[in-house]
């Protein structure tokens, strides 16, 4: 029994040493100048959660988290959009090489509870800019890189997103769901890079409680 307990402890220790977890206070990062906004503006919010609101200036907007490089592991955050058609797109950018080359997982809250079956499967999306845009993927690989959200949350309320990146596989979970809403294979060889929060659409979005668990 002692040997078994010792082995269990060593396994637990090994797993924990192989992962580095970090939580980010987004309003504090904003105040200290540790966020870099691209095509967007950022303001602090305190509305059910303390976080930030990102508004677009033109096109897509990204707010990079300065001095953070992400490779593999888990990205978690709370996010809130709007149930207004074609006006609310929001998610996370990762493996960023620069302001135009990065991967994104994002949500379309206005499609969460859509009764139209075509709109409904366009709720969570993976893209890889600049080559694999949503339009290219929808035209050439329809239904593979965008799916419906399992147990869709309130499209006007806060929800929790957890994105797991292991090798070339990306898996997206919403709230406490054990079944992923989206599982895809990465489209490029990018496997490390900048991490940021992403918006599209004129309404922007709210973000809070960003946390990453990075595996070595």
C-alpha positions in Angstrom: 0.0 0.0 0.0 2.8 2.4 0.8 4.4 1.7 -2.5 1.2 2.3 -4.4 0.7 5.6 -2.6 4.2 6.6 -3.3 3.8 5.8 -7.0 0.5 7.8 -7.1 2.3 10.8 -5.5 5.1 10.6 -8.0 2.6 10.5 -10.9 0.7 13.5 -9.4 3.9 15.4 -8.9 5.1 14.7 -12.4 1.9 15.9 -13.9 1.9 19.1 -11.9 5.5 19.9 -12.6 4.9 19.4 -16.3 2.2 22.1 -16.4 2.4 25.8 -15.5 -0.8 27.6 -14.6 -1.2 31.3 -14.6 -4.2 33.6 -14.0 -4.5 37.1 -15.5 -6.2 40.1 -13.9 -7.3 41.8 -17.1 -8.2 45.2 -15.6 -4.9 45.3 -13.7 -3.0 44.4 -16.9 -4.9 47.2 -18.7 -4.0 49.7 -16.0 -0.3 48.8 -16.0 -0.1 49.0 -19.8 0.5 45.3 -20.3 -2.2 44.9 -23.0 -1.6 45.8 -26.7 -4.7 46.6 -28.6 -4.8 46.1 -32.4 -7.7 47.7 -34.4 -9.5 48.0 -31.1 -10.0 49.9 -27.8 -10.1 48.5 -24.3 -11.9 49.7 -21.2 -12.2 48.1 -17.7 -15.6 46.9 -16.6 -17.2 45.7 -13.4 -20.5 44.1 -14.4 -21.1 40.8 -12.6 -17.4 40.2 -13.3 -14.4 42.4 -13.3 -12.9 42.3 -16.7 -12.4 44.3 -19.9 -14.6 45.4 -22.8 -13.0 45.3 -26.2 -14.5 47.5 -29.0 -13.4 47.4 -32.6 -12.0 50.3 -34.5 -12.1 48.6 -37.9 -12.4 45.0 -39.0 -11.2 42.4 -36.5 -9.7 43.5 -33.3 -7.1 41.8 -31.0 -5.8 42.6 -27.6 -2.5 40.8 -27.1 -1.4 39.9 -23.6 2.2 41.3 -23.4 5.1 39.0 -22.7 3.0 35.8 -22.9 3.9 33.0 -25.3 1.6 30.0 -25.5 2.4 26.7 -27.0 0.2 23.8 -25.7 -2.2 23.3 -22.8 -5.5 25.0 -21.8 -6.8 28.5 -22.3 -9.8 29.4 -20.2 -11.8 32.6 -19.9 -15.3 34.0 -19.3 -16.8 35.9 -22.2 -20.0 37.8 -22.9 -21.4 38.9 -26.3 -24.8 39.9 -27.7 -27.7 38.2 -29.3 -27.7 40.5 -32.3 -27.4 39.0 -35.8 -24.0 39.4 -37.4 -22.8 41.9 -34.8 -21.1 39.8 -32.1 -18.1 37.6 -32.7 -15.6 37.0 -29.9 -13.0 34.5 -28.8 -9.2 34.0 -28.3 -6.2 34.3 -30.6 -3.2 32.0 -30.1 0.0 30.9 -31.8 0.3 34.5 -33.1 3.3 35.3 -35.2 2.2 38.9 -35.7 -0.9 41.0 -36.0 -2.1 39.1 -39.2 -0.9 35.5 -38.6 -2.5 33.6 -35.8 -5.1 30.9 -35.0 -8.5 31.8 -33.5 -11.3 30.0 -31.8 -14.4 32.3 -31.6 -18.1 32.3 -30.9 -21.2 33.7 -32.6 -23.6 34.2 -29.6 -26.4 35.2 -32.0 -26.4 31.6 -33.3 -26.5 29.8 -30.0 -30.2 29.3 -29.9 -31.0 29.8 -33.6 -33.9 27.7 -34.9 -32.5 27.8 -38.4 -30.4 24.6 -38.6 -27.8 26.2 -40.8 -27.3 29.1 -38.5 -27.2 26.8 -35.5 -24.1 25.0 -36.7 -22.3 28.2 -37.1 -22.0 28.9 -33.3 -18.3 28.1 -32.6 -15.6 28.4 -35.2 -11.9 27.7 -35.7 -9.9 29.7 -38.3 -6.2 30.3 -39.0 -5.3 33.7 -40.5 -4.5 34.8 -43.0 -5.0 31.7 -45.2 -7.9 29.8 -43.6 -10.6 32.3 -43.1 -14.2 31.4 -42.1 -15.3 32.0 -45.7 -12.7 29.7 -47.2 -13.4 26.9 -44.7 -17.1 27.2 -45.1 -16.9 27.1 -48.9 -14.3 24.2 -49.0 -14.8 22.2 -45.8 -18.3 23.1 -44.7 -19.3 21.8 -41.2 -15.8 20.7 -40.2 -14.4 23.8 -38.6 -17.6 25.3 -37.2 -20.3 23.6 -35.1 -23.3 24.1 -32.9 -22.7 24.7 -29.2 -23.8 21.8 -27.0 -26.1 23.1 -24.2 -25.9 26.6 -25.5 -25.7 29.3 -22.8 -27.6 32.7 -22.7 -26.3 34.6 -25.8 -26.5 37.8 -23.8 -24.8 36.5 -20.6 -21.4 35.5 -19.4 -20.3 32.0 -20.3 -17.1 30.0 -19.7 -14.9 28.8 -22.5 -12.2 26.2 -22.2 -9.9 25.5 -25.2 -7.5 22.6 -25.0 -4.6 22.5 -27.5 -2.5 19.3 -27.6 -0.2 18.8 -30.5 -2.3 19.5 -33.6 -5.7 18.9 -31.9 -7.9 21.7 -30.7 -10.9 21.0 -28.4 -13.5 23.5 -27.2 -15.7 23.1 -24.2 -18.4 25.4 -22.9 -19.2 25.9 -19.2 -19.2 22.5 -17.4 -19.8 20.4 -20.5 -17.8 17.2 -20.6 -18.5 16.7 -24.3 -16.7 19.2 -26.6 -18.7 21.5 -28.9 -15.8 21.6 -31.4 -12.9 19.3 -32.1 -10.6 20.1 -35.0 -7.1 19.5 -36.3 -4.9 22.6 -36.7 -4.5 23.9 -40.2 -1.0 25.2 -40.0 2.4 24.3 -38.6 2.3 27.2 -36.1 2.7 25.6 -32.7 3.7 28.6 -30.5 3.3 32.3 -30.3 1.4 35.3 -28.9 -1.8 35.0 -27.0 -4.7 37.5 -27.2 -8.4 38.2 -27.0 -10.2 38.6 -30.3 -13.3 40.3 -31.5 -15.2 40.8 -34.8 -18.4 42.7 -35.3 -19.4 46.2 -34.2 -20.6 45.3 -30.7 -17.2 44.0 -29.4 -17.2 41.8 -26.3 -16.5 41.5 -22.6 -13.8 39.2 -21.2 -12.8 38.2 -17.6 -10.9 35.5 -15.6 -8.4 34.6 -18.3 -6.3 31.6 -17.2 -3.8 29.4 -19.1 -2.3 26.1 -18.1 0.7 25.6 -20.2 2.3 22.2 -20.7 6.0 21.9 -21.2 
